[in-house]
Each structure stands twice: as structure tokens, then as C-alpha cells.
Amino acid sequence: MSWLTEYVRPKIRGFLKREVPDNLWTSCESCSQMILVRDLERAHKVCPHCGYHMRPTAMERLAWTFDNGEFTRIELPKVPTDPLNFRDSKKYSDRLKDQRNRSHLDESMVVAHGEIGGHAAVVAVMAFEFMAGSMGTALGEAFIAACRLAILQKAPLIVFTSSGGARMQEGMLSLMQMPRTTIGVEMLNDAQIPYIVVLTNPTTGGVSASFAMLGDIQIAEPQALIAFAGPRVIQDTVREKLPEGFQRAEYLLEHGMIDRVVKRGDLPRELALVIGLLTAGRAMSSIPTPGTEAA
């Protein structure tokens, strides 16, 4: 036998039999192209082939937003676990327990503070990985806590929205978070604290009907679905063909509903610029007009 059969062939067979890790590759949800996971993470989960913005976790969003990925999370108020003793296919309390184990989060909103472009900021991120970012009493309390922290620190509040709407397991208590979060926005307005909303895919239901559309500045990620009811529901209701790109970020920008559509990689720089402009304006407004100084 030659060295080809004794040495080379076993080496080739051994190489071919090596197992490829399951988490080495993934596919784009939009174009179905294969992407190396490490390349996707470097691109902040934006497809390098078609530019589709995949859904990140709440903790990834915080790390991408703050300078050097450094931030401090705050402890959020506790609420009753199952106020209505709700049960569908399983107990609501058991469903919450499963979601907490799976997502490693307590609820569907995470609040942290740190710096963005050297500016102090408070950031609240909705966690779609926790019951589709649904809005319940815990989220309402988290949003109010974020507002109070922003007022205390005199720092802008930035909210990243991503939600399927109200949480049905909490019934009317969930719907009451719409006026409650609106009151939180009013608290910011009264204290002259900038409120910036970044709409991500999807932002729907009671969230879009309340605090998500009340920002001083409304920014959206490309192709984000922003709606109260989904396009299929509307089309089935009105029995009309909807316009191309209806309820997507670019459509809303064209019709004056939002201010900017910004790619994920550009968001930290864009937020730093906006915060700088808004806080500079506030600082200038506190300077006395010539001739009005006390004698």
C-alpha cells in the first residue's frame, strides 16, 4: 500500500467526519441566505446580504447602545404575579415562571442608565423574548420607574419599543397601562426631560397606541412594522388592497408619522447627536436674556 492509502486517505476521511457545531451558521429570516453566527453578531444582527434587521435580546440592545457597552441596570418595582388567577392552556403564574427561566429576565422591560456619546442617558428596552414584549402591570411600573430615574438624573429617556401589544392574561389591568404610561410621558414633559422613542420590529397594539408614539423624537429601524392592528386584519376588515409597504417604518416616515429611519449600526451615533441637540437647547434656555438679570 502506498502512502496515499496509508496516510493521506485516513486524514481526509477524519477531516470529513468532523462534526460542525449546530450554532456555527444561521439563516436570514428575510432572504434565507446562510450567515456565520459570529459575523452576524459583529453586524449587530443585521443581515450582510439584504440588510434585514433581526430581533436582538434586550441585553444585546443595551450593550450596543451605551458607550463601550457599559451600563447599570436598576431594580424594578414588584407587582402581583397573577392578579386575576388567569388560566388558559396553563396557569399564568406557570407561564411567567417558564418565560423567566427561558429569557433570564424578570419581565418584558429592562431599564438601565449610563452614557451615550458621553451624554448621560436612561434607556428602557422592551424584551420581545419575554411573552412577545406584551404590556402588563410590570411593564407599566418599569416605564414609570424609568421616567422617575430620568427626572432624578435630569437625563433624557430613550425607549426601544418591541411588542405584540397588551397582555391578555391581565385583562383590564393591562389596558390601564396605556393611560399610566402616558402619564409618565407627561411627567417628563413637565420636567422638560427629552423623551426619545426608537421603534423596532414589531411595535403594535396598546404599546403603539400609547407611549410608543408620544416621543419628542420618533426614530425607527428600517422595515419595522409599526401599527395598532396588523395589515392582514385591516385588509380583511376594509376589503381593500393596502399600499405597498403599508405600516412599515419607511411608509410612516413618508407620511410624517416618524422623524427618522436609522440603521441599527448608526443608532448610537444618531442618539448621541439628538441628545446633544436637545440638551444643548435646554441649557441655552436656562441662560438669562440680556437685560433680565437681577440687579
One Martini backbone bead per residue (centre of mass of N, CA, C, O) as a GRO file, in nm:
protein
  295
    1MET     BB    1   0.098   0.035   0.020
    2SER     BB    2   0.061   0.355   0.001
    3TRP     BB    3   0.070   0.675   0.136
    4LEU     BB    4  -0.214   0.747   0.034
    5THR     BB    5  -0.367   0.510   0.193
    6GLU     BB    6  -0.220   0.527   0.483
    7TYR     BB    7  -0.244   0.862   0.523
    8VAL     BB    8  -0.428   1.050   0.351
    9ARG     BB    9  -0.708   0.913   0.360
   10PRO     BB   10  -0.757   0.920   0.673
   11LYS     BB   11  -0.738   1.228   0.695
   12ILE     BB   12  -0.978   1.296   0.514
   13ARG     BB   13  -1.193   1.133   0.668
   14GLY     BB   14  -1.157   1.280   0.938
   15PHE     BB   15  -1.236   1.559   0.831
   16LEU     BB   16  -1.527   1.481   0.722
   17LYS     BB   17  -1.627   1.374   1.022
   18ARG     BB   18  -1.651   1.636   1.132
   19GLU     BB   19  -1.828   1.824   1.343
   20VAL     BB   20  -2.067   2.071   1.308
   21PRO     BB   21  -2.181   2.312   1.469
   22ASP     BB   22  -2.505   2.426   1.513
   23ASN     BB   23  -2.404   2.744   1.592
   24LEU     BB   24  -2.240   2.852   1.331
   25TRP     BB   25  -2.509   2.880   1.170
   26THR     BB   26  -2.741   3.090   0.986
   27SER     BB   27  -3.052   3.233   0.880
   28CYS     BB   28  -3.231   3.447   0.707
   29GLU     BB   29  -3.562   3.556   0.739
   30SER     BB   30  -3.571   3.691   0.446
   31CYS     BB   31  -3.336   3.553   0.231
   32SER     BB   32  -3.197   3.269   0.344
   33GLN     BB   33  -2.916   3.323   0.403
   34MET     BB   34  -2.610   3.229   0.500
   35ILE     BB   35  -2.463   3.282   0.837
   36LEU     BB   36  -2.233   3.366   1.042
   37VAL     BB   37  -2.268   3.420   1.369
   38ARG     BB   38  -2.023   3.608   1.419
   39ASP     BB   39  -2.099   3.807   1.189
   40LEU     BB   40  -2.380   3.883   1.299
   41GLU     BB   41  -2.282   3.999   1.570
   42ARG     BB   42  -2.102   4.222   1.447
   43ALA     BB   43  -2.377   4.334   1.289
   44HIS     BB   44  -2.616   4.342   1.492
   45LYS     BB   45  -2.824   4.156   1.337
   46VAL     BB   46  -2.744   4.218   1.030
   47CYS     BB   47  -2.781   4.144   0.717
   48PRO     BB   48  -2.528   4.133   0.466
   49HIS     BB   49  -2.726   4.089   0.213
   50CYS     BB   50  -3.022   4.265   0.289
   51GLY     BB   51  -3.049   4.428   0.582
   52TYR     BB   52  -3.188   4.270   0.788
   53HIS     BB   53  -3.349   4.313   1.105
   54MET     BB   54  -3.296   4.143   1.367
   55ARG     BB   55  -3.380   4.011   1.675
   56PRO     BB   56  -3.293   4.114   1.977
   57THR     BB   57  -3.199   4.142   2.283
   58ALA     BB   58  -3.208   4.345   2.549
   59MET     BB   59  -2.903   4.321   2.623
   60GLU     BB   60  -2.791   4.383   2.346
   61ARG     BB   61  -2.912   4.664   2.318
   62LEU     BB   62  -2.760   4.793   2.552
   63ALA     BB   63  -2.468   4.731   2.455
   64TRP     BB   64  -2.500   4.898   2.181
   65THR     BB   65  -2.580   5.186   2.309
   66PHE     BB   66  -2.363   5.207   2.506
   67ASP     BB   67  -2.072   5.296   2.605
   68ASN     BB   68  -1.881   5.015   2.586
   69GLY     BB   69  -2.126   4.849   2.714
   70GLU     BB   70  -2.191   5.043   2.965
   71PHE     BB   71  -2.405   4.966   3.251
   72THR     BB   72  -2.695   5.023   3.476
   73ARG     BB   73  -2.912   4.848   3.639
   74ILE     BB   74  -3.240   4.842   3.763
   75GLU     BB   75  -3.464   4.800   4.004
   76LEU     BB   76  -3.786   4.682   3.991
   77PRO     BB   77  -4.095   4.678   4.058
   78LYS     BB   78  -4.328   4.494   4.222
   79VAL     BB   79  -4.587   4.261   4.132
   80PRO     BB   80  -4.843   4.086   4.093
   81THR     BB   81  -4.837   3.784   3.938
   82ASP     BB   82  -5.176   3.692   3.954
   83PRO     BB   83  -5.448   3.889   3.976
   84LEU     BB   84  -5.670   3.678   3.807
   85ASN     BB   85  -5.620   3.378   3.792
   86PHE     BB   86  -5.510   3.281   3.518
   87ARG     BB   87  -5.633   3.047   3.253
   88ASP     BB   88  -5.552   2.833   2.996
   89SER     BB   89  -5.337   2.597   2.910
   90LYS     BB   90  -5.214   2.758   3.157
   91LYS     BB   91  -5.081   2.904   3.403
   92TYR     BB   92  -4.966   3.217   3.442
   93SER     BB   93  -4.748   3.159   3.656
   94ASP     BB   94  -4.613   2.935   3.485
   95ARG     BB   95  -4.549   3.108   3.238
   96LEU     BB   96  -4.364   3.305   3.381
   97LYS     BB   97  -4.156   3.101   3.477
   98ASP     BB   98  -4.071   3.005   3.196
   99GLN     BB   99  -3.981   3.286   3.086
  100ARG     BB  100  -3.760   3.337   3.299
  101ASN     BB  101  -3.586   3.089   3.234
  102ARG     BB  102  -3.545   3.152   2.925
  103SER     BB  103  -3.459   3.480   2.942
  104HIS     BB  104  -3.344   3.597   3.221
  105LEU     BB  105  -3.606   3.754   3.304
  106ASP     BB  106  -3.868   3.919   3.475
  107GLU     BB  107  -3.951   4.099   3.219
  108SER     BB  108  -4.053   4.320   2.934
  109MET     BB  109  -3.847   4.522   3.093
  110VAL     BB  110  -3.546   4.722   3.069
  111VAL     BB  111  -3.340   4.922   3.296
  112ALA     BB  112  -3.093   5.184   3.226
  113HIS     BB  113  -2.770   5.347   3.288
  114GLY     BB  114  -2.556   5.603   3.119
  115GLU     BB  115  -2.369   5.646   2.815
  116ILE     BB  116  -2.409   5.859   2.512
  117GLY     BB  117  -2.165   6.019   2.379
  118GLY     BB  118  -2.120   6.135   2.691
  119HIS     BB  119  -2.422   6.113   2.766
  120ALA     BB  120  -2.660   6.107   2.976
  121ALA     BB  121  -2.875   5.806   3.019
  122VAL     BB  122  -3.196   5.654   2.980
  123VAL     BB  123  -3.288   5.302   2.929
  124ALA     BB  124  -3.564   5.137   2.767
  125VAL     BB  125  -3.632   4.783   2.709
  126MET     BB  126  -3.803   4.576   2.514
  127ALA     BB  127  -3.883   4.222   2.555
  128PHE     BB  128  -3.971   3.993   2.320
  129GLU     BB  129  -3.871   3.724   2.470
  130PHE     BB  130  -4.111   3.826   2.670
  131MET     BB  131  -4.408   3.770   2.573
  132ALA     BB  132  -4.381   3.967   2.322
  133GLY     BB  133  -4.370   4.239   2.486
  134SER     BB  134  -4.595   4.257   2.677
  135MET     BB  135  -4.844   4.462   2.841
  136GLY     BB  136  -4.822   4.514   3.183
  137THR     BB  137  -4.786   4.606   3.504
  138ALA     BB  138  -4.476   4.579   3.503
  139LEU     BB  139  -4.424   4.771   3.267
  140GLY     BB  140  -4.554   5.020   3.388
  141GLU     BB  141  -4.359   5.037   3.629
  142ALA     BB  142  -4.098   5.052   3.463
  143PHE     BB  143  -4.162   5.313   3.312
  144ILE     BB  144  -4.196   5.496   3.559
  145ALA     BB  145  -3.911   5.443   3.669
  146ALA     BB  146  -3.766   5.566   3.424
  147CYS     BB  147  -3.884   5.849   3.451
  148ARG     BB  148  -3.781   5.909   3.739
  149LEU     BB  149  -3.481   5.874   3.676
  150ALA     BB  150  -3.459   6.093   3.459
  151ILE     BB  151  -3.543   6.323   3.648
  152LEU     BB  152  -3.327   6.283   3.866
  153GLN     BB  153  -3.081   6.299   3.639
  154LYS     BB  154  -3.143   6.484   3.398
  155ALA     BB  155  -3.214   6.267   3.167
  156PRO     BB  156  -3.272   6.113   2.901
  157LEU     BB  157  -3.530   5.917   2.749
  158ILE     BB  158  -3.497   5.584   2.613
  159VAL     BB  159  -3.713   5.391   2.395
  160PHE     BB  160  -3.748   5.048   2.313
  161THR     BB  161  -3.970   4.907   2.091
  162SER     BB  162  -4.133   4.567   2.141
  163SER     BB  163  -4.461   4.451   2.043
  164GLY     BB  164  -4.785   4.275   2.061
  165GLY     BB  165  -4.904   4.416   2.323
  166ALA     BB  166  -5.127   4.327   2.525
  167ARG     BB  167  -5.196   4.134   2.821
  168MET     BB  168  -5.444   3.907   2.850
  169GLN     BB  169  -5.387   3.788   3.149
  170GLU     BB  170  -5.468   4.106   3.264
  171GLY     BB  171  -5.658   4.262   3.109
  172MET     BB  172  -5.750   4.566   3.226
  173LEU     BB  173  -5.472   4.611   3.360
  174SER     BB  174  -5.326   4.637   3.091
  175LEU     BB  175  -5.488   4.878   2.967
  176MET     BB  176  -5.407   5.081   3.204
  177GLN     BB  177  -5.110   5.135   3.087
  178MET     BB  178  -5.170   5.352   2.885
  179PRO     BB  179  -5.230   5.596   3.077
  180ARG     BB  180  -4.987   5.554   3.263
  181THR     BB  181  -4.760   5.606   3.050
  182THR     BB  182  -4.866   5.885   2.968
  183ILE     BB  183  -4.807   6.014   3.242
  184GLY     BB  184  -4.503   5.971   3.226
  185VAL     BB  185  -4.463   6.164   2.985
  186GLU     BB  186  -4.573   6.414   3.134
  187MET     BB  187  -4.352   6.422   3.346
  188LEU     BB  188  -4.128   6.486   3.144
  189ASN     BB  189  -4.245   6.745   3.029
  190ASP     BB  190  -4.259   6.904   3.301
  191ALA     BB  191  -3.929   6.855   3.334
  192GLN     BB  192  -3.781   6.879   3.056
  193ILE     BB  193  -3.748   6.584   2.933
  194PRO     BB  194  -3.625   6.398   2.704
  195TYR     BB  195  -3.814   6.195   2.456
  196ILE     BB  196  -3.708   5.885   2.309
  197VAL     BB  197  -3.805   5.687   2.024
  198VAL     BB  198  -3.750   5.337   1.930
  199LEU     BB  199  -3.870   5.167   1.660
  200THR     BB  200  -3.939   4.825   1.640
  201ASN     BB  201  -3.961   4.491   1.545
  202PRO     BB  202  -4.253   4.508   1.669
  203THR     BB  203  -4.512   4.779   1.693
  204THR     BB  204  -4.805   4.716   1.882
  205GLY     BB  205  -5.094   4.807   1.990
  206GLY     BB  206  -5.096   4.955   2.301
  207VAL     BB  207  -4.812   5.071   2.258
  208SER     BB  208  -4.876   5.240   1.995
  209ALA     BB  209  -5.130   5.382   2.165
  210SER     BB  210  -4.902   5.525   2.340
  211PHE     BB  211  -4.574   5.572   2.424
  212ALA     BB  212  -4.456   5.514   2.128
  213MET     BB  213  -4.607   5.803   2.002
  214LEU     BB  214  -4.474   6.042   2.226
  215GLY     BB  215  -4.224   6.153   2.118
  216ASP     BB  216  -4.010   6.402   2.046
  217ILE     BB  217  -3.855   6.160   1.910
  218GLN     BB  218  -3.888   5.956   1.607
  219ILE     BB  219  -3.749   5.638   1.568
  220ALA     BB  220  -3.650   5.389   1.314
  221GLU     BB  221  -3.618   5.093   1.187
  222PRO     BB  222  -3.590   4.918   0.924
  223GLN     BB  223  -3.898   4.772   0.842
  224ALA     BB  224  -4.075   4.836   1.067
  225LEU     BB  225  -4.351   4.740   1.244
  226ILE     BB  226  -4.620   4.993   1.271
  227ALA     BB  227  -4.904   4.931   1.484
  228PHE     BB  228  -5.211   4.821   1.586
  229ALA     BB  229  -5.311   4.671   1.346
  230GLY     BB  230  -5.266   4.449   1.125
  231PRO     BB  231  -5.274   4.420   0.782
  232ARG     BB  232  -5.464   4.173   0.765
  233VAL     BB  233  -5.694   4.286   0.937
  234ILE     BB  234  -5.749   4.537   0.765
  235GLN     BB  235  -5.799   4.397   0.492
  236ASP     BB  236  -6.040   4.222   0.599
  237THR     BB  237  -6.214   4.475   0.676
  238VAL     BB  238  -6.197   4.670   0.403
  239ARG     BB  239  -6.149   4.513   0.130
  240GLU     BB  240  -5.848   4.619   0.063
  241LYS     BB  241  -5.570   4.710  -0.091
  242LEU     BB  242  -5.269   4.778   0.026
  243PRO     BB  243  -5.011   4.954   0.037
  244GLU     BB  244  -4.695   4.962  -0.013
  245GLY     BB  245  -4.552   4.924   0.298
  246PHE     BB  246  -4.758   4.914   0.505
  247GLN     BB  247  -4.655   5.006   0.832
  248ARG     BB  248  -4.382   5.094   0.768
  249ALA     BB  249  -4.131   5.303   0.838
  250GLU     BB  250  -4.114   5.443   0.554
  251TYR     BB  251  -4.415   5.513   0.536
  252LEU     BB  252  -4.427   5.690   0.795
  253LEU     BB  253  -4.218   5.894   0.705
  254GLU     BB  254  -4.367   5.991   0.444
  255HIS     BB  255  -4.635   6.062   0.649
  256GLY     BB  256  -4.522   6.202   0.932
  257MET     BB  257  -4.494   5.992   1.194
  258ILE     BB  258  -4.183   6.018   1.166
  259ASP     BB  259  -3.837   6.131   1.161
  260ARG     BB  260  -3.664   5.851   1.144
  261VAL     BB  261  -3.443   5.624   0.962
  262VAL     BB  262  -3.223   5.386   1.128
  263LYS     BB  263  -2.960   5.213   1.143
  264ARG     BB  264  -2.829   5.023   1.384
  265GLY     BB  265  -2.521   5.112   1.358
  266ASP     BB  266  -2.622   5.436   1.382
  267LEU     BB  267  -2.771   5.489   1.655
  268PRO     BB  268  -2.568   5.594   1.867
  269ARG     BB  269  -2.490   5.848   1.704
  270GLU     BB  270  -2.778   5.961   1.675
  271LEU     BB  271  -2.844   5.983   1.976
  272ALA     BB  272  -2.611   6.169   2.055
  273LEU     BB  273  -2.700   6.402   1.872
  274VAL     BB  274  -2.984   6.446   1.989
  275ILE     BB  275  -2.905   6.490   2.282
  276GLY     BB  276  -2.722   6.734   2.231
  277LEU     BB  277  -2.943   6.918   2.110
  278LEU     BB  278  -3.153   6.906   2.345
  279THR     BB  279  -2.962   6.988   2.585
  280ALA     BB  280  -2.859   7.252   2.464
  281GLY     BB  281  -3.135   7.393   2.452
  282ARG     BB  282  -3.185   7.379   2.759
  283ALA     BB  283  -2.934   7.537   2.846
  284MET     BB  284  -3.001   7.801   2.688
  285SER     BB  285  -3.286   7.855   2.830
  286SER     BB  286  -3.135   7.914   3.122
  287ILE     BB  287  -3.030   8.169   3.002
  288PRO     BB  288  -3.033   8.484   3.049
  289THR     BB  289  -3.156   8.758   2.927
  290PRO     BB  290  -3.055   9.040   2.836
  291GLY     BB  291  -3.165   9.257   3.106
  292THR     BB  292  -3.283   9.025   3.332
  293GLU     BB  293  -3.103   9.058   3.546
  294ALA     BB  294  -3.031   9.095   3.853
  295ALA     BB  295  -2.933   9.378   4.042
   0.00000   0.00000   0.00000
